[in-house]
């Protein structure tokens, strides 16, 4: 399954009420959204037609998230009927505020940038949100170089998988075997968790290494990746969506998470 086919189907099964995209390029993945959307890229060249309520921002993601209220375009207002007309959550203002339901991180292909993007997205996410990372399974050491010298290029963002698994075991991290270079989906976001922020400088020192990058064989051979269908066809989506839309407390995550390790079975 291709990356764009996975994203197309994910929009349908996750039923997001809003969407955030980091790294727009020509707008092909952005064109899949039908809900209020914020998209960020310092040099986008959108050629694909768009069919959503879109706030397109020409900015680096760091500068974007430094704004006072970067997701203001997605926020629900006081009037539920106006929210309904605009495709925003009806009563979010009264039951905990607006969170990002679905995010796609495909910005600068350097691990420290992608980690910061996740940290920033998590600030506005719910544990039932789906956060997708692109280019997590490079096919060669050359493709994973920090200094690009190939046509197809993932950079060293594959390293973020281990960072999250090591420092954030509370998250559910799932690698998917999509073409051409794999994606990762993360559930269980916790805006109150500061572990990555508190340890960022030390983590960054470990991430930034000279080329060639030490890409594990497990990554190149995709030994930990599962078919995308295992996530798309999972039975727990209605529970996750209901908990997300109802702003359920984190206790709900523990109950649903118990089902997640079996999605590749």
N, C-alpha and C positions, 0 to 999 in steps of 0.2 A: 504494500500500500504506500502511495506517495504521501509526502508531508501535507500537501494541500488537500488531498482526499481525506486524510485523517482529520484535519482541521474542519473541513466542510461537514463531516459527520459529527464531529465533536460539538459544533454549534447546535446541531439538532438534538443530540442526546443530553447535553448539559443544560439546554434551555436557558442560557444566560440572559439576564435583564440588561446587561451592559457589557462592554468589552474594552480592554486596554491593550494596545499593541506598541511595542518598542522595537523600532527598526521597520520601516515601511517599504523602502526601495521603490518598486514600481506599483505597489498597491494590490498585488494579486491575492495575498492572504487577507488583506484588509477588505477586499471586495466580498468576502464571505459573510461579513457581519450585516445583520438586519436590525440591530439594536443601537441605542445611544453609545457612541464610541469616541474614545480619545486615542489618537495615534501620534507617535513622537519619532522624529528622525531629523538630523541636522542637514540632510542633503537628499530628501526624497525626490523622486521623479515619477510621480503617479501617472500611469497611462491606463490602468484598468478602471472601468466605470465603477462608481460607488453607489450603494443603495441603502445608506444608513444616515442617521442624524450624527454627523461627523464633526469633531473638533480636531483639525490636523495642525500639529505644532512643529514648526521648523526649529528644533533645538536639540542639544545633547540631552540625554536622559538625566544626567546629573543636574544640569541647570533646570530642567523641567521639574524635577522632584524637589528642588530647592524653593519653588514657589510656595506662597502662603497656603493655597488650596488647589493643588494640581488637578484633582478630579472634580472640580466644581461643575464641569459640564455634565457629569453623570448624576449629580445629586438630585434627590427628590425634593419637591417643594411642599408647602403646607397643604395645598389643595389636591386631594386624591384624584378628582376627575381630570384636572390638568395633567397630573402625572400619567394617568391612563392614556390620554391623548398623545402624550410625548413618549410613551413607551418606557416610562420610569416606574420603579417599584411604588405601589400606591401609597403605602403607609410607612415607608422606611424612616421618614423624619420622626415618627412617633415611636418606633420600636428599635431604636439603636443606631439609626443613621444608615447611609448608603455605603455599601462595600463593593469592590470590584468582583464580579462573578467569574469572569474568564479573562485571563491575560496571556499574551504570547510574547516571549522575550526572544528577540532575534536582532539585537543591536550589534555593538562593537564585539568582534570575535576574540576577545581577550578575557581570560577567566576572571580577573579582578573586576572588570567592568560588568560582566554578567552577574557576578555575586552581588555587586552593589545594586544592580537592577532588581534582583530578587529581594534584597533587603528593603528597597523602597516600595516595591509592589506589595510586599507583605504588610506594610503599614496600613494599607487600605483594603486588605483582604479579610475574608472570613474563613474559618476552617473548612467550610464546604466549597470554597472557591477552587477552581482548577487553574493552575499556573503551569504553562507549557514553555519549555525551552527547546530551541532548535539547535541542530548541529552538534549533538552530544555524542555521536558515534563516528569519529573520523575513520576513514578507510585505510589511512597510511600515516606514517610519521611525517611525511612531507606535508600532507593536507592539514596536520595539526600544528604546524609551525606558527610561532607568534609573528615572525617576519614573513609575510606572504610571498610565496614564489611559485604558486601553482594557480591554475585557473579556478578549480573548485577549492574552497578554503573554509575549514571549520575553525581554525585557530585552536587554542588550547582550552576551550570552554568545557571539554570533557572532564576537567579536573573538578568542576563544581559539584559533580555527582558525589565524589568522595567527601568533599567538604561538608555537604549537607548530611550525608550518612554519618559522618564522624561527630560533627558539632551539634546536629539537630536530629537526634534519633526520634524526636516527637513527630517529625514529618513522615509522610508516606511518599517515598520516592520511587517512581516506576519508569524504567527505560523501555522504549518501544522501538521495535525493529521496522522503522519506516525508511523509504528511500527518499533522497539518496544518503543522508547522513544522520538518520535517527533523531528522535525527539525524546524528551523526558517530561513527565507530568508529575506535579507535586500537589498533594492535598495536605490539609492539616495546618494551614497558615495560622500563626499566632502573633498578632500585632503587638502584644505585650512582651514578647520574648526578645531579649537584648543580647543573647549569646554571641551572635555574629557581629554585632556592632561593638561589643566589648572586646572581642578578640580579632577585629578586622586587621589591624596592622600586622599582627603575627601571622595571620592566615595569608595575607598578601605577600609577605616575605617568602612563604613556602610556595605560593603559586607562581611567582614571577621567576622563571629560570631560563637560561640561555638555550637556544635551539642547538641541536635537535631535542624535541620534547620526549620525555620518557613515557610514551604511550603504552599502557599495559596491553599485552596480547588479548586479555579478556575483553578489552574495549574494541580493538580492531576486529576480533572474531565475534563480537556481540553476544558473548556467552551469558550475560545477565539480562539481555533484552527479551521481551516477550512480544508476541504478535499484537498489533494495534487493536485487532478485533476483541482481544481479551478485556480491554478497557471499554471499548465502544458498546459491546454487547453485555456488559456486566449488569447484574440484577439490582445492584444497590443504588443506581442513579435516582430513582424516585425518592428514596430516603434522604440522599444527599441534597437533592434539590429542595425538598421540603424543609430540611433543617437549615439550609442556607437562606431560603426566602423568609423563614420565620425567625432568623437570627438566633437559633438554638444555642444554648450554652455548650461549653467544650465537653461536657459529659456525653453529649450525643456523638461526638467524634470517636470516643473510646468504643462505643457500641458499634458504630459503622466500620471503624478501622479493623475490627476483628475479622471482617469479611474480606478486606483488601488483599492480604497475602495470598489468598486462593485464586486471584483473578487470572493467573497464568496456568491454572491447573487444566 
